[in-house]
C-alpha cells in the first residue's frame, strides 16, 4: 500500500499537532504565548470607557463583569470555561472554543488552521463563511461538485502539501446530508484532514443532539467540527470542538478570536442552560424528524417530490420572480415562507426554503403542503 492510501487520520493529526506545537513553542520562547485569564483588580485594560459594561445586572450581579474587551484582555469569565468544558464533554472531544458568531467561527478557524502551501477541497455548495475563510487561508483551493466523491478523489490524487477537506454535514439550502463516513474514509486514504460545519445539524441528530458527526460515531475521524448556537440551540455565538492544542493554537493565532469583543457572561449562563435542555430533549428531536417525514409525504401525496433528507425542504421554482410571488402568496395565507434567490443559490435555482420545526402541528404541515402543491401546479 502506498503512502497516500495509508494516510490515516492519526498521522495527519500528528503532522498538524507538530505544526501547531512549533508555533506555540516559538511564541513561548518569545514570551508572547497568550492565555485566557479572568479579570481581576481595578479595570485599566478593557474598553468599557463609560463604565456601562461593569454595571451590576439586575437579575444576577455576578454576571455583570463583561469587560467590554476581547477574552484575552478582560473579557474572559469563568462561565466561558464552564461552557467550553460542557461543550467538549457533550461532543466527546478534548476541548471547545467559543466564537462570537458562526460566520466568525468558520472564517476564523479555516483561515487559521489552513495555511499557504496547503491544499483544500471545498464542496461547491459550502456556505459563504467557508468560502471566505478558505480565500483568507491563501491555500490552493479545489472546489468539487456537490457531494461528488469521485470528483473529490480526482483532486486528492494530484494534491500537494497538507490536504484538507471541508464540508457541511447538512446543507442549509438543499436539506441533503453529506456522506460523512465515506468522506472520512476518503480523507484517511489520502492523508487529508476532514473539517465539518455542523451548523444546521447541531441539536437535531444523535441521542444527545450533538450533530451528525457524533450520531455517526465519527468524532475521532474528523479534525474538528464547527457549530453555531444561532439555529436549533436558539442562542447567540458559535464554537469549534477539537484537540486542546488546536484550541490553544486558535487562541494564539486566530484573528477572529483575538480581536473580537467577548460575548457577555450572562450569555454563557444561557448557553449552559440551552445545551442541557438539548441534551435531554430527545422528544423534540423525534417530533422534528417525524414532522419532516410527514411534510415530505404530504407533498408527495400532492405530486410534489423533493430531494430533501431532513427538516430543510427546498421547493425549487427556477425564476426569481416566480419564487418571490410564491412566497408572497404563502405569506398572505399565514405561512411565513421566504424566497431564496441567487447568489445564495445558483442561477436559475430560486426557491422556497421551508424550515420544519418540532412544534409545528400536523394539520398545519398538511395545509402548507397543499398550498405549495397548488403553487407548483400553477393553480
N, C-alpha and C positions, 0 to 999 in steps of 0.2 A: 504493500500500500504506500502511495507517495505521500509526501509531507502535507500537501493540500487536503487530501482526503482523510488524513489522520488528525487534522487540526481541531481538536476538541476544545470546548469552551474553557475548561480549566487552564489550558496553556495560553489561551487568549487573555484570560484574567491575569495570569502571571505576567504576561508582557505588559499589559496596561497598568497593573499594580506597580511594576518596576518603573514605568514611565512616570507615574504619579509620585512614587516614593522619591525618585531623583529630584523632582521639582520641590517637594516638601522638605527634603534634606537640605537643598540649596538655600531655601528660604530660612530654615532654622539656623544654618551656618551664618547667614547674613543678619540674624536676629529680626527677620521680617515675617516669620510664620504667624498667622492670625489665629486667635482662639476666641470663642464666644464666651463673654464674661458678663454676668448680670450687673446692673448698675449698683453703685454704692457711693455713699458720701454725697456732698452737695454738688449739684449738676453744673459742671462747666464744660460739658462735652457734647450735649445734644443740640438740636436746632430749635428747641422749644422757646423761641425768643420772647413770646408774650406770656409764657407760663401756663398756657391752656392745657397742654398735654398732661401736666402733672396735677391738675385739679382732681380732687377725690371723686370717684364715680359714685353716683347716688346709691346704687344698689350694692356695690361691693368696693369699698375704699382700697382694698388690697390690689385691685386691678387698675389703679389709676396711673401707675408709672409707665406709660407707653414710651416716653423718652423722646418722641419726635426725632428719631435718628435711625440709622441702619442698625442691624443687630450687632455689628462689630463695633459700634460706638456705644450708644446707651439704650438700644432697642431690644437687647436680649432680656428675656424674663424667664424664670424657672418654669413657667407654664409651657413655653415652647419646647423645653427639654422633655417635659411630660408628654406633650402631643407627639413629638417625634419618636419617643420610645414606644408610645401606644401604636403609632402607625407602623413602625418596624415590626412590632410583635404581631400586629394584625396580618401583615403580609409574609411573616416568617423570614424576614430579611435582617441583615445586620444593623442597618441604620436607615434613617429617613431625614430629609431636609426640606423645610417648608419654604415656599416662594410666595410672592405677593399675588401671582395670578398664573393661570395655566399657560398663557402666552409667554410670560416671562420665564416660566419653568422650561418649556420646550426650547425656546430660543436660547436661553442661557445654558442649559445642560448640553445641548448639541454643539453649540459654538465653543464650548469649553473642553468637552471630552474628546471631540473630533478635531484634529489639528491639520494644518497644511502638510501635505505629503501623504496623508491618509486617503483612503478610497471609501466612499459611502454610497450605498444603494438606497434609493428612496422610492416608495410606491407613488405612482402617478397621481393618486387621489389623496395624498397626505395633506394634512391641514396647513394653512398658511404659516402658522408659527413654526412648523417643522421646516418648511421651505426656507423661511428667513433664517432660522438657526443654522441650516446647512450652508447657506450662502455666506454667513459670517464666519463659518469654520474655515473657509478657503481650501477645503479638501476637494479632491476630484469627485464629482458627482455623477452618478449613473441613475437615471430615472427609468424604472421598469414599469411595463404595462400593469395596470391594476390587478394585483393578486396573481400575476402570471409568473409562476415559479420557474418555468422553462426560460423565460426571458431574463429573469434574475440570475439564473445559473450561467447563462451566456456571459453576463457581465462579470460574475465571480471568476470565471475561468481565465479571464485575461487581466484581472485586477492586480495592481501592485501596491505595496505598502500595507499598513494595517487596515483591515477591512471592517466595515460596519454595515449593518442592515437596519433601517428604521421603518417601522410600520405602525399603523393604528390597529388595535385589536378589534374595534368595532367602528366602522366608518359612519360618520355623522350625517352624511347626505344620502347615502345609499342603503344604510342599515345592514350591510353584509359583514360577515366575520372573517378575519384573516385566519388562514390555516396555520396557527401558531406552532403546533408540533412539527409540521413539515418545514416551516421556516427555521425552527431551532435545529432540526437535523441538517438542513442545507447550510446553515451558519457553521455548525460543527464540522461539516465535511470540508469547508473551505477556510477554516480558521477565522471566521468573522464573528464580531460581537453583535448580538441582537439587542436592539433597544425598542421598547414597545410603549406607545402612547395609549393609556387606558382611560382617557377622558370620559368616553361615553359608556364604558363598562363598569367603572368603579361603583361599588354599592349594589350592583344588579346581578352579578354572577357568582356562583360558588356558595358553599354552605354559610359562609360569614360575609359574603358580599365583596370580597377583595378584588374581584375582577376576573377576566378570562385567563390571565397568566396563572393565577392561583387556582382557579377552578379546574384547569387542565394539568396541574401539578408541574408547571414549568419554571417555577421560581429560580431554581439553580441552573437553568439553561438560558437565562437572559442576563445581560449585563446589568440592566436596570429597567425599571418601568416608571412612567411619569403619569401622575394622577391629578385631577382637579377636584376641588370641593364644590365648584360652582354649578354642578349638574345634579346628580342624584343626591349628594350629601346636603345640598342647599346651604353652603357656607362659603364665604369668600376665601380665596387662596388656593394653593396647589402644593404638590410635593413630589419628590423623587425618592424612590427606595432602591438601595443597592448596598455596597460594602461600606464599612467605616472609612476606609481610605479614600474611596471615591467621594464621599461626602466631605471629608477633610479637604480634599483637593478642590472641590467646588467652593467651599468657604474661603479658600485662599486665592482662587483663580477666576471664579465666575463673576463677571462684572454685573450681571443682572441681580446677583445676590449681594455683592459687596456694596453697591452704590444705590440700593433701594431702601427706602424707609421701611422699618419693620411693621408688620401688622400689629395692631394693638393687642395686648394680652387678654383683654376681655373677649376678643375673638378666639383666642386659644381655648378658653373655657367652653365656648360654643363648639369648637372642633371636637373637644373631648366628648361632649355630650352627643354630638351627631354620630361620631364613629361608634360609640357604644350602642346607640339606637340601631344603626345599620347592621352591626354585627349580629344583633339578636332579633332582627325583624325579618325572619325568613318568610313570614306570611305575606308581607308586602312584595317581596321578590316573586313569590309564587303567583300572586294576583297580577303582577305586572306581566309575567310571561303568559299567563292564561288569557289576559286581555289582549295581548299582542296576537296570540293564536286566533282568538275569536274574531278580531278585526280583519285579519287576513282571510279567514274562512268566510266571513260575511261579504267581503269584497268579491271573493271567488264565486259565491252564490249569485252575485250580480254580474258575473262575467268579467270581472276586473282582477287580473292576476298580477302580483307584484313580486319582485325578486328578493325582497327583504327577508332576513332571517331573524329579525329582532323587533323591538318596540319602536324603531325608527322606520317609517314606511314612506318611501318616495312614490309619488304619483307623477310620473314624467309626462309632461304635456307638450314639450318641444319649444314652441314660440313663447317669448317673454309675455306678449300681450295676452295670450290665452291663459297663462299661469296667473297673471295679475287679475284678470277678470274672474277666474275660477275662485281665487282666494276671496275676492270681494263678495261673490255670491255666497260662499260658505259663511263668511263673517255676518252677512245680512240674515242668515238663518240661525245665528247664535254660536257658530263654531269658529273659534279663533285659530284658523289655519293660515299660514303665511306662504307667499310665493317666494321661491328661491331662484335667483337668476344669475347668469354669468356676471362677474368672473368667479362667483362662489362655486358654480357648477360649470361644466363645459358648454361651449356654444351649442345652441340647438337642444339643450337638455334642461330648459327651465321646468320647474316642477312645483308641486305642492309637497311640503315636508310635514308629515303627520307624526306627531310625537305622542305615543300611547303612554298612559300613566296607570299606576296601580289603583288609583281611586276613581277611575272612570267607570261609570255604570254600564252594564251590558247593553241596555236599551239605547243608551247614548251612542255607543260604538256602532250598533246596528243602524241607527238613524244617520250617522255620519257616512257610513259605508254606502247607504242608499243615495245620499245626496251626492257623493263623489261619483258614483256609478252614473247618475243622471248627467253629470257634467261631462264625464268621459264619453258617454254616448251622444252628447250634444243635444240632449232632451231639454 
